[in-house]
Amino acid sequence: MRYITGWIKPNGNFVKCELFEHLDGLQDDEDVRQLTNIDELKAEIEHSRQGCVDLIEQGEHPEWHCYEMASDRCTRKLKGDLYQAGFIRVGTLNENLHFEGTAECLKLKKRHCSDFALENGFGSVFEPVKGVKNENY
């Protein structure tokens, strides 16, 4: 099965990501660094992970649930920041490209997303995220 996974940036450019790695594929993107606090969020996750490693090295039981909660919290925050900045997440399901972003952003970029899907031989499905407002549109 063929698939496309990534993000459409506010400027309309597409950033390809590996399957199931939507956030890892953005970590070196300069626009992401400028528009979000990705480095701080990654540092928070790493700090929590290192705390678990330190406990293991001391012969103690690691508090992995703390790491998982920190990771989940930071992931949600980063996704929210990306959606607010005008990014649209792209994924493939059943010969359609699914575009996920704020309702305002999807409305504004619907034509661009549809054209992108058609150029790549896919249909389009638009999925507004709930609870995130985009103040740039």
C-alpha positions in Angstrom: 0.0 0.0 0.0 1.3 3.4 -0.8 1.1 6.2 1.7 2.0 9.8 2.3 2.7 11.0 5.9 3.7 14.5 6.9 2.7 18.1 7.4 1.7 21.0 5.2 3.4 24.0 6.6 1.8 27.5 6.8 3.6 28.5 3.7 2.1 25.5 1.8 5.3 23.4 1.6 5.0 19.7 2.5 7.3 18.1 5.0 7.4 14.3 4.6 7.6 12.2 7.8 8.0 8.5 8.3 4.8 6.5 8.9 3.7 7.0 12.5 6.5 9.5 13.1 4.6 12.8 12.5 6.5 14.7 15.2 9.9 13.2 14.8 10.0 14.3 11.2 9.6 18.0 12.2 12.3 18.2 14.9 14.9 19.8 12.5 12.6 22.0 10.6 13.5 25.7 11.1 9.9 26.9 10.8 8.8 24.5 13.6 11.7 25.7 15.8 10.6 29.3 15.3 6.9 28.8 15.7 6.9 26.3 18.6 8.9 25.5 21.7 9.8 22.0 20.4 13.3 22.1 22.0 11.9 22.8 25.4 9.3 20.1 25.1 11.9 17.6 23.9 14.2 18.6 26.9 11.3 18.0 29.3 10.7 14.5 27.9 14.4 13.7 28.0 14.6 15.0 31.6 11.8 12.7 32.6 13.4 9.7 30.7 16.7 10.4 32.3 15.1 10.4 35.8 13.8 6.8 35.1 17.3 5.7 33.9 18.9 7.2 37.0 16.5 5.2 39.2 17.3 2.0 37.4 21.0 2.7 37.8 20.5 3.2 41.6 18.7 -0.2 41.7 15.3 1.4 42.2 12.1 0.8 40.4 11.7 3.4 37.6 8.6 5.6 37.4 7.9 5.0 33.8 4.4 6.3 34.1 5.9 9.7 34.8 7.9 9.5 31.6 4.8 8.4 29.6 2.7 11.2 31.1 5.4 13.8 30.3 5.7 12.4 26.8 2.0 12.5 26.2 1.6 16.0 27.7 4.5 17.4 25.5 3.2 15.7 22.4 -0.3 17.2 22.9 1.2 20.6 23.5 3.4 20.4 20.4 0.5 19.3 18.2 -1.6 22.2 19.6 1.2 24.7 18.9 1.6 23.3 15.3 -2.1 23.5 14.6 -2.3 27.1 16.0 0.6 28.1 13.8 -1.2 26.9 10.7 0.3 23.4 10.2 -1.9 20.7 8.7 -1.2 17.0 9.5 -1.4 14.7 6.5 -1.9 10.9 6.7 -3.2 8.2 4.3 -6.2 5.9 4.9 -8.1 3.9 2.2 -6.8 5.8 -0.8 -7.5 9.1 0.8 -5.3 11.7 2.2 -6.6 12.9 5.6 -5.9 16.5 6.4 -6.1 17.4 10.1 -5.9 21.0 11.3 -7.9 23.8 12.7 -11.3 24.4 11.0 -10.1 27.9 10.0 -6.9 26.6 8.4 -8.5 23.7 6.6 -11.1 26.1 5.1 -8.4 28.5 4.0 -6.2 25.8 2.5 -8.8 23.4 1.3 -8.0 23.9 -2.4 -4.3 23.6 -1.8 -4.8 20.3 0.1 -7.2 18.9 -2.5 -4.8 19.7 -5.3 -2.0 18.0 -3.3 -4.1 14.9 -2.9 -5.1 14.8 -6.6 -1.5 15.3 -7.7 -0.5 12.2 -5.7 -3.5 10.1 -6.8 -5.5 10.3 -3.6 -8.9 11.6 -2.6 -9.3 14.2 0.2 -10.8 14.0 3.7 -10.8 17.0 6.0 -10.8 16.5 9.8 -10.9 19.6 11.9 -9.2 19.2 15.3 -11.4 20.1 18.3 -10.4 22.4 21.0 -7.7 24.2 19.1 -8.2 27.7 17.7 -5.9 29.2 15.1 -5.4 32.8 15.8 -3.4 33.4 12.6 -6.4 33.0 10.4 
